[in-house]
Amino acid sequence: MQRKSGFTLIEVMVVVAIVAILAAIAIPSYTQYIMRSKITEATSNLLAMRTKIEQYYQDNRSYAPATGTLPCNPGTVAPLPAGLKYFTFSCPVLLASSYTVQAVGGATGDQTMVGFTYTIDQNNNRITVAVPDSSWLASGQSLPVSCWITKKGGQC
């Protein structure tokens, strides 16, 4: 008697169900992991711009330049690195004794970070101004938040 080899339909269905369950768990986790990695573009560049603006202040004793060249514009005192994809940077406040540098997600290029807005100022106050939805906030937390939210649930 010859024995047949192979899988029964039930065995194949069980394997497919297990793979589907694993994918249902892994894909959202991976998506959140990728989004958190994109947030580092904003936070690292905000810190770099803050350092350069502080260096400008040490040399000139003012955050606002006497000339028309703003220290946080690309190509000047605090130039941005090439290849930014997810955030656009600006200085909405730039006075002689104070400044605010802002990163807005999805303003140009890749739109996956739309809704995120982070700022930093001369006192190193790191503020999350906006997030795409309330799942990024902790229970009872409201915007603005006095830290940079980098994970869902309001974790800084």
C-alpha positions, 0 to 999 in steps of 0.5 A, a space after each residue: 500500500 502506498 501512503 499519500 503525502 501532503 496536507 489536508 485542507 484543514 491543516 492548510 486553513 489552520 496555517 493560513 489563519 495563524 499567518 493572518 493573525 500574526 500579520 494583523 498584529 505585526 503590520 500595525 506595529 511596524 507601521 507605528 515603528 516607521 512613523 516614530 522613526 520619521 519623527 526623529 527627523 523633526 526632533 534631531 533637526 530642531 535640536 541642531 537648529 537650536 544649537 546653531 542659533 545659540 552659537 549665533 547668539 553667542 557671536 552677536 548677542 542677539 537672536 535676530 540679525 541686524 541684516 535681513 538674513 534670518 539665522 534659521 533660514 536654510 543656507 544661513 547660520 542654521 542651514 538644514 541638511 539636504 534631503 529632508 522628506 517629512 517636515 518643513 522647518 521655520 522660525 515663526 518667532 525671531 526677536 532679539 531676545 527670543 526665538 521659536 523654531 517649528 517643524 511642521 509635518 507633511 508641509 512638502 514632500 512625503 505626506 505621511 507625517 501630516 498633523 505633527 507640529 513640534 517647536 523648541 525655543 530659547 529656553 529649550 522648551 520642547 512643545 508638541 503643538 499638534 498631532 494627527 489624532 487623539 490616540 497620540 495623546 494620553 488620557 486627559 491630555 490636551 495640546 499643547 504638550 510640554 514635551 515632544 510626543 514620539 509614541 502613541 499614548 502621549 509618551 515623550 
